[in-house]
Amino acid sequence: MRFKYFLIFFCLLLTQGFLYSQNIINYEKLDVNPVAVKNWKTNYSDSSSWKNAQLDDAGWTVLDNKINLSRVAVPFYWLRTGIEFTGDNSRVLSLFIVSLGGAFEVYWDGYLIDTNGKIGKDSLSEVAGKALKVIPISLNFTAKGTHTLAIRISNYSNLEIRHNSYIALGTHDQITNRITEKNTYILIIASVLFSFALFNLVLFWGFNKEISLLFLSLFSLVLSIKTVLETYYIFTNFNLKGYLFLAGFIHPLVVISGIFLVAFLVFKFTTPYTKHIILAYIVLSAGGYFLISARAFIVIMMSVASIYTLYAIYKKYEGSLLSLIGLIGFAVFSYIGYLSAYNYGYFLGIVFFVFCISISSARQISKKIYLHSQVEIRATRLESQLLKKNIQPHFILNSLSSLQELIETSPQQANEFIEALADEFRVFSQIANEKLISIRDELKICEAHLKIMGFRKEASFTLTTEGITGTEMVPPAVFHTLVENGLTHGYAKKKSGVFLLKKEMFDKEIIYTLFNDSDISKAHIPENKGTGMKYIEARLQESFPGRWSLNSCPTDNGWLVSIKIID
Amino acid sequence: MTERTDSMKIVIVEDEALTAKRIKRLTVKITGEKNVEISVFSTLEDAESFIDKTSIDLLLLDLNLNGEDGFNLLKKAIAGSFHTIVISANVDKALEAFEYGVLDFIPKPFSEERLRKAFARFEKYDDHVNPPAKYLSVIKRDKLHIIKIENVLFIKGAGVYSELHLRNSSVELHNKSLSVIHNILPPEFIRVHKSYIVNNDDIVHFRSHGASKYDLLLKSGLTLPVGRVYYKAIKEKLQ
């Protein structure tokens, strides 16, 4: 395909000097695509005779096939070319003119067939026309044979257009279909990008305001806007002046999108250098703003993104692989698009990239939600375990049995017993749904428990502390459980018991030890994994995940449990 | 309570001092201080070694001592010559305890009335309110054997022991005397003679041989004597 074009171009080059420069248009060709009109000659001035079909324009400047005279700030000029139709034609043809002007007048075979805007002699009298113009040509003008196309252009407004002007000839249907097709395509892409922007904004808002999602949303939004601005063809009614004003934003939008992309990546895959990297990129962007073209910016931003994503993969960040796939997809699409006539590939690439990232985000978030619900479930379970501890039948029934005896034999003590029970119940109900409680409350329930058991066992149990400041926060009923266990499995015959809670701090560790002088014999050492110990482990894991350890063993004169927490 | 020539020996196994105190106090009240010798133990080992050495009449046992399960001691205790009453906060085990033939299962907390009721059963147990026993345990060569009561055909008294005559014709010796064991047997076991307890369901009929000589015929063809007093009582019950 490309080779064919090349050949034609070569032939045209060769024939340039010898033939009257013209376009030879085969009607069959027009079945497939509109044909670009080439072989233009130009003259920087004005004369009414220049519209004529017959004119000696040998002295005119020959243009290469790119028309972009706005670059050289020419305020007034004419374009002329010849068109030969090689066969009969029964369909209405149209001229398709994009990005030409200021304003222009189109002459076919010497006749004025249409104007775009109003040609003026200065910037005040000139009225800029539309960015895109479709001019149907009546059938008798497109009969077999040679025809002349002349265009008179004024550009006193000095509108500078980024793109080359494009003039083509095609059947009217083709051209209007083409425009509709492109409109639709671009609007779809812009909508998809806009939707992604909204989606990620919602994710940002709804889930913990993770900042990377905000940047991703902005990135997608900026690209959505840029997509529309860049392909102004869709705005067939758009005034060229207005369009160019808007198009002026494309460069800054590209630069900003780069900043957003880099910001998204460095916040998603955070490192200690995150702030530095962003700052560096912003400085680079600001510095290169006027020097580097938008296209180059895109290459730079994608390169930076790729390097950073590779680093994230190396560091085994979650979602980094998907991001890289997205970037590669973007590069591939862009390259394919670059090779073809219309660079839709670039836009598809962006869509693919944002899509990959959005999948990754959505997965991460659903995982977070799942883990969070697991944590909730665990917390609820622990809470109910805590409450159940307090109302265990064994504890209550035995206490009531003891209370019964006290009521009948020693009412004063019965009252004290009831008070101790009430103290324990009261504090338990207060601490039920906390993850951490003040150590003072914990000591309260331990002491209440020791008092209650003291009555029941007709013994005297005391709790002393060492190294406790009173400001410590501990998981609820952990020491209480240890005290319970200590009492249950020992003191069968002793009439007194000593419990000592010690706290020691080293470097980054806090060690709590609970010692009691139980007379438990070696034969009666309970298995470690009673429900009490499981409860303690679950509480420690809840509040100090992965940084705790629990050790429980007999000593010479009793039992020692130590809990280590690493800060 | 009937008069006893020697005092009743009672063992209380309870690790909570205050509850143990209560059991003791109420027991003394119910039985009368002069009639009873009470020993209190707070561990299973201590209780077991005492019971092994001393002959007792009644064991009051808590099933949850120092966090340990007293049920094994229970199974062993049931094989003893004495009755066992369980006093426990853990009601889950009640049914199983009855199946093993405890005299009563008292849930904590308990009133004097409740304990009195249990002691009443010690003397005479005919209200059959509790779930029937399903097992008897015997200790043979220091090992505990569980015998299903449904396999027992009849029981013959043998001094302070009882002979359990099983359907498969084997005989096991139980530590409880006939009167004592009668207390824990389900209602279908009736006393027909000073020395015999029979499973009602196996009796074909009673026979009278004149001159106050009675006996009964079992389905297996075996004949067992029937005491005169017992015969009269059965006859009244049937009418």
Interface residues (C-beta under 8 A of the other chain):
Chain A: P393 H394 L397 N398 L400 S401 S402 L403 Q404 E405 L406 E408 T409 F455 R456 K457 E458 A459 T488 H489 G490 A492 K493 H524 P526
Chain B: D15 E16 A17 L18 T19 K21 R22 R25 S42 T43 N64 L65 N66 G67 E68 A89 N90 V91 P107 K108 P109 F110 S111
